[in-house]
Amino acid sequence: RKAVTTGQTSYGMAAVGPDHMSPCAGRIIQAVDDGVRRNDPRPLWLTVWGGANTLAQALQHVQQTRSPADQESFISHLRVYTSADQDDAVPWIPRNFPSLSYIAIIATMTGRQEKTTRQKRRQGDHHLR
């Protein structure tokens, strides 16, 4: 199968919305749904290096097209690890999806790790240093 596809074509949350579905956002949704249909207990791990707006697009699409129970089922099958976050989708995701398992490594321009934040599903453990 083809593993590389195109994500959002513009910067940040300006590239996210009902008319901005990208092939990659669709693939994220399809990969989670395929695992749920197969009753696969393993989560889908996503690594984000740079902007996170393609993940934001997938999450927003699910939020706008599914029931709250189906949204939560979808989110419970995702694990996200981000590094060197570069767009405004990064704070938007955990703010709008607090139950998402989300790990963010934020570094300075020199590459020195500034802080590590972790969003643990349902426990509310937002910031660890």
N, C-alpha and C positions, 0 to 999 in steps of 0.2 A: 504494500500500500504506500501511497505517497504520504510522506510524513511532514513535508514542508509546505506551508501555504501562506497566504497574505493576511496580515492583520489590519488594524485601523491605518488609514493613510494620512491622517493629520495628528496634530499634537493634542494630548490630554483629553479632558472631558468634552471639549468642543467636537471631538470625533465620535462621541457616544450618543446614541439616541435611536428612535424608532426607524429612521431611514438610513442608519449607518451600519447595518449588519455586515460583517466581513466574513470571508471564507473561514478564517481562523476562529473567530468567535463561534461560528456554527460548528466547527470541529470540536471545540471545547464542550459545547452542549451535547453533541453527538457522543463523544467519548464517555461522559458521565452517564448519559441515558443508556448507552450500551452496557455499561457495568451494572447499572440498576436492573435492567431487563434480565441479565444473566445471573442475578442474585450474587454477584461477585462482592465479597466482603471488603476487598481492598479498595482504599480510596484512590482517586486520581491525584497524583502530585503534580503541581504546576510550578515551574521555576520562572521567575520574572526578573530579567536583567535589563533595567532601563524602565521604560514606560509600561504602565499596567492597563492602558485603556482598552486593549482587546479583551482582557479578562473582565473589565468593567462592563463592556458591551454585552458579553455573554451573560453576566449576572443581571444586568438591567433587563435584558430580553426575557430571561426566566422570571424575573420579578413581575414583569408586565403581562406575561402570557400564561401564568400558572397560578393555581390556588396556593394559599399560604402553606398548606401541608405539603404540596408538591415542591414548592420552593425550598422548604426546610429539608426535605428528602434530598433534593439536588445538592444543596449546600453541605449537607452532612457527608457527602461523598467526595468533597474536595479538600485538599491540603495545599496551601500556597506558601511558597518561600520566595521572598523578594530581596534583591540586593541592588544597591546604587539607584534607588528610586528616582525617577527623573520627570515625573509629570504629576498633575493634580488628581489623577485617578487613584494614586496610592493612598491618600488620606480618605478619599471618598469610599473606597471599598469597605474597610472595617467599620466606618461610621454608619454605612447603610446596611451592612451584613454582619452584625456583631457576633453571630453564632459561627461564622466562618473560621476555620482553623487557619491562622494567618501569622507567618513569621516574617519580620522585616529586619534586615540589616541595613543601617543607615550609616554612610561613611562621609567624611569630609572630602573636599576636593583633592587633598593630598593622599587620599586612600586610607587614612587612619580611621578605624572604627569609632564612631562617635557614640552610638548607643544601639542597643538591640531591643526591639519591641516585639512582643508576642501577644497575639490575640488568641486566647484559648477558648474553644467552643464551650459556651454556657457557664464558664467559671468566672468571667469578668476580669481575668488577669491581663491587664492592658499593657503595662510598661514594666519591663525588667531592665536593670542596669548591671 
